[in-house]
Amino acid sequence: MVRVKICGITNWTDARLAVDAGADALGFNFYRESPRYIAPDEARTIATRLPRRVVLVGVFVNAATEDVLRVARNVDLNALQLHGEESPAEVARLSESYPVIKAFRVGGGYKAGRLARYGGASAFLLDGFDRKRRGGTGKTFNWSVAKAAKKYGAIIVAGGLNPENVARAIREAQPFGVDVCGGVEALPGKKDPERLRALMEEIELVRDGVART
């Protein structure tokens, strides 16, 4: 059953909305240059109110290992998502304390074989490529690439997913999970209740095996 992570959570209202809609995981973005940045203390306040079944993921970009671990402990995260140029050694070190999702931007020069170097990762997130932005780009990629990458580990598909295309993405990529952010937003950092519910309805149809073609 495909898992669903709603990323870019910045407030309690959106966190509760995502959980009530059926999200399996929530993402907190600790990259200060992101329009969806949330301070660790604010994330912790939200985290303390959520049911334990919800997986809490911290998103980091080229942050120092010690800083990542400090935030993870303070917020009580369940997993780490790394969107920078973190080395295989850094991923391995962090994986000793938390499951690590290593993100890769899929562009013209993407080679799935790179994933093999990151043996410490619990999963790989494949995102649409953008020269300037680290996630939340709204850009899709060839989802068959994600399907082919499954031989290297669990694959999470991100980038431009929304209620209109998520079912097709799941069918084509057959991923472990999907990661959705901008596709269910009214504006950066604020979720749209109707689009979020529509997304989850589409995913439930896929789970039930009756997704529309």
DOVONU-815235 format. One line per field, with one value per residue (C-alpha): residue number from 1; residue in one letter; x, y, z. Coordinates in nm, 2 decimals, padded with zeros to 4 digits, always signed. Each point is the difference from the previous one (the first is absolute). Layout:
<recs>
n = NUM, ...
res = A, ...
x = X, ...
y = Y, ...
z = Z, ...
</recs>
This chain:
<recs>
n = 1, 2, 3, 4, 5, 6, 7, 8, 9, 10, 11, 12, 13, 14, 15, 16, 17, 18, 19, 20, 21, 22, 23, 24, 25, 26, 27, 28, 29, 30, 31, 32, 33, 34, 35, 36, 37, 38, 39, 40, 41, 42, 43, 44, 45, 46, 47, 48, 49, 50, 51, 52, 53, 54, 55, 56, 57, 58, 59, 60, 61, 62, 63, 64, 65, 66, 67, 68, 69, 70, 71, 72, 73, 74, 75, 76, 77, 78, 79, 80, 81, 82, 83, 84, 85, 86, 87, 88, 89, 90, 91, 92, 93, 94, 95, 96, 97, 98, 99, 100, 101, 102, 103, 104, 105, 106, 107, 108, 109, 110, 111, 112, 113, 114, 115, 116, 117, 118, 119, 120, 121, 122, 123, 124, 125, 126, 127, 128, 129, 130, 131, 132, 133, 134, 135, 136, 137, 138, 139, 140, 141, 142, 143, 144, 145, 146, 147, 148, 149, 150, 151, 152, 153, 154, 155, 156, 157, 158, 159, 160, 161, 162, 163, 164, 165, 166, 167, 168, 169, 170, 171, 172, 173, 174, 175, 176, 177, 178, 179, 180, 181, 182, 183, 184, 185, 186, 187, 188, 189, 190, 191, 192, 193, 194, 195, 196, 197, 198, 199, 200, 201, 202, 203, 204, 205, 206, 207, 208, 209, 210, 211, 212, 213
res = M, V, R, V, K, I, C, G, I, T, N, W, T, D, A, R, L, A, V, D, A, G, A, D, A, L, G, F, N, F, Y, R, E, S, P, R, Y, I, A, P, D, E, A, R, T, I, A, T, R, L, P, R, R, V, V, L, V, G, V, F, V, N, A, A, T, E, D, V, L, R, V, A, R, N, V, D, L, N, A, L, Q, L, H, G, E, E, S, P, A, E, V, A, R, L, S, E, S, Y, P, V, I, K, A, F, R, V, G, G, G, Y, K, A, G, R, L, A, R, Y, G, G, A, S, A, F, L, L, D, G, F, D, R, K, R, R, G, G, T, G, K, T, F, N, W, S, V, A, K, A, A, K, K, Y, G, A, I, I, V, A, G, G, L, N, P, E, N, V, A, R, A, I, R, E, A, Q, P, F, G, V, D, V, C, G, G, V, E, A, L, P, G, K, K, D, P, E, R, L, R, A, L, M, E, E, I, E, L, V, R, D, G, V, A, R, T
x = +00.00, +00.15, +00.08, -00.08, +00.21, -00.13, +00.30, +00.04, -00.21, +00.03, -00.30, -00.22, -00.31, +00.17, +00.15, -00.33, -00.17, +00.27, -00.03, -00.38, +00.01, +00.21, +00.37, +00.25, +00.28, +00.05, +00.31, +00.15, +00.24, +00.29, +00.18, -00.01, -00.01, -00.32, -00.33, -00.13, +00.26, -00.11, +00.19, +00.09, -00.19, -00.31, +00.03, +00.03, -00.31, -00.19, +00.17, -00.11, -00.37, +00.02, -00.09, +00.30, -00.09, +00.10, +00.36, +00.17, +00.27, +00.25, +00.12, +00.36, +00.23, +00.38, -00.04, +00.28, -00.05, +00.00, -00.27, -00.22, +00.02, -00.07, -00.31, -00.12, +00.03, -00.17, -00.29, -00.03, +00.03, -00.04, +00.21, +00.23, -00.03, +00.32, -00.03, +00.35, +00.34, +00.04, +00.26, -00.05, +00.21, -00.23, -00.31, +00.15, +00.09, -00.35, -00.16, +00.15, -00.25, -00.30, -00.13, +00.13, -00.18, +00.25, -00.14, +00.11, -00.11, -00.07, +00.12, +00.16, +00.32, -00.16, +00.14, -00.18, +00.33, +00.09, -00.24, +00.21, +00.26, -00.24, -00.04, -00.08, -00.32, -00.33, -00.17, +00.06, -00.21, +00.00, -00.11, -00.04, +00.32, +00.03, +00.33, -00.08, -00.27, +00.05, -00.34, -00.34, +00.08, -00.34, +00.19, -00.06, +00.24, -00.02, -00.15, +00.13, +00.34, -00.13, -00.13, +00.35, +00.17, -00.19, +00.28, +00.21, -00.26, -00.33, -00.10, -00.21, -00.13, -00.02, -00.02, -00.31, -00.24, -00.36, -00.35, -00.01, +00.31, +00.08, -00.18, +00.19, +00.33, -00.07, -00.10, +00.31, +00.26, -00.14, +00.18, +00.02, -00.15, -00.08, +00.10, -00.24, +00.05, -00.09, -00.27, -00.23, +00.08, -00.20, +00.33, +00.35, -00.02, -00.38, -00.20, -00.32, -00.25, -00.20, +00.31, +00.15, -00.32, -00.02, +00.35, -00.06, -00.32, +00.20, +00.26, -00.27, -00.14, +00.35, +00.03, -00.34, +00.12, -00.27, +00.19, -00.12, +00.22
y = +00.00, +00.33, +00.23, +00.37, +00.28, +00.36, +00.23, +00.37, +00.00, +00.34, +00.01, -00.22, +00.05, -00.15, -00.28, -00.10, +00.03, -00.23, -00.26, +00.00, -00.04, -00.32, +00.11, -00.25, +00.25, +00.38, +00.19, +00.30, +00.21, +00.13, +00.16, +00.37, +00.11, -00.19, +00.19, -00.30, +00.03, -00.07, +00.06, -00.31, +00.12, +00.06, -00.34, -00.16, +00.17, -00.16, -00.33, -00.04, +00.03, -00.27, -00.37, -00.23, -00.19, +00.31, -00.01, +00.33, +00.09, +00.28, +00.15, +00.13, +00.14, -00.03, +00.05, -00.10, -00.35, +00.13, +00.26, -00.26, -00.24, +00.28, +00.11, -00.36, -00.06, +00.32, -00.04, -00.37, -00.09, -00.35, +00.04, +00.24, +00.12, +00.13, +00.23, +00.12, -00.14, -00.21, -00.27, -00.37, +00.02, +00.27, -00.20, -00.31, +00.19, +00.15, -00.34, -00.13, +00.22, +00.04, -00.14, +00.22, +00.09, +00.12, +00.23, +00.04, +00.24, -00.18, +00.20, -00.07, -00.13, -00.22, -00.34, -00.25, -00.17, +00.28, -00.14, -00.31, +00.21, +00.09, -00.33, +00.16, +00.15, -00.16, +00.15, +00.23, +00.30, +00.09, +00.36, +00.22, +00.19, +00.37, +00.18, +00.23, -00.16, -00.30, -00.17, +00.15, +00.08, -00.10, -00.18, -00.37, -00.24, -00.32, -00.24, -00.31, +00.11, -00.05, -00.35, -00.09, +00.13, -00.23, -00.26, +00.24, +00.02, +00.15, +00.29, +00.30, +00.21, +00.38, +00.30, +00.16, -00.26, +00.11, -00.14, +00.00, -00.22, -00.19, -00.31, -00.02, +00.06, -00.29, -00.23, +00.08, +00.02, -00.26, +00.17, -00.07, +00.34, +00.34, +00.34, +00.29, +00.37, +00.28, -00.20, +00.03, +00.35, +00.33, +00.18, -00.11, -00.13, +00.00, -00.31, +00.00, -00.22, -00.10, -00.09, -00.20, -00.20, -00.04, -00.13, -00.26, -00.11, -00.07, -00.19, -00.21, -00.09, -00.13, -00.19, -00.16, -00.09, +00.21, +00.32, +00.17, -00.03
z = +00.00, -00.11, +00.29, -00.01, +00.14, +00.00, +00.02, +00.08, +00.31, +00.17, +00.24, +00.22, -00.22, -00.30, +00.20, +00.14, -00.35, -00.16, +00.28, -00.01, -00.38, +00.05, -00.04, +00.13, +00.05, +00.03, -00.10, +00.18, -00.20, +00.20, -00.30, +00.07, -00.36, -00.06, +00.00, +00.20, +00.27, +00.35, +00.32, +00.20, +00.31, -00.21, -00.15, +00.34, +00.12, -00.30, +00.05, +00.36, -00.11, -00.27, +00.04, +00.03, -00.32, -00.21, -00.12, +00.05, -00.25, +00.02, -00.33, -00.01, -00.26, +00.05, +00.37, +00.24, +00.14, +00.36, -00.08, -00.17, +00.29, +00.25, -00.18, -00.05, +00.38, +00.10, -00.24, +00.06, -00.37, -00.14, -00.31, -00.19, -00.36, -00.15, -00.31, -00.04, -00.11, +00.31, -00.05, +00.04, +00.32, +00.15, -00.09, +00.16, +00.32, +00.03, -00.07, +00.32, +00.19, -00.24, -00.32, -00.29, -00.32, -00.25, -00.27, -00.36, -00.26, -00.33, -00.29, -00.34, +00.15, +00.27, +00.04, +00.23, +00.07, +00.24, +00.25, +00.05, +00.18, +00.27, +00.17, +00.33, -00.13, +00.09, -00.31, -00.29, -00.10, -00.37, -00.07, -00.31, -00.09, +00.06, -00.01, +00.29, +00.21, +00.24, -00.02, -00.03, -00.36, -00.15, -00.27, -00.09, -00.17, -00.19, +00.25, -00.17, +00.13, +00.35, -00.08, -00.13, +00.31, +00.23, -00.03, +00.22, +00.28, +00.10, -00.23, +00.09, -00.29, +00.04, -00.23, -00.15, +00.15, +00.04, +00.00, -00.38, -00.06, +00.32, -00.11, -00.33, +00.19, +00.23, -00.29, -00.20, +00.28, +00.24, +00.28, +00.37, +00.06, -00.14, +00.14, -00.07, +00.09, -00.25, -00.17, +00.30, +00.09, -00.02, +00.03, +00.11, +00.36, +00.01, -00.10, -00.20, +00.18, -00.31, -00.21, +00.29, +00.04, -00.38, -00.01, +00.28, -00.18, -00.31, +00.19, +00.17, -00.34, -00.10, +00.32, -00.07, -00.35, -00.18, -00.08, -00.32, -00.31
</recs>
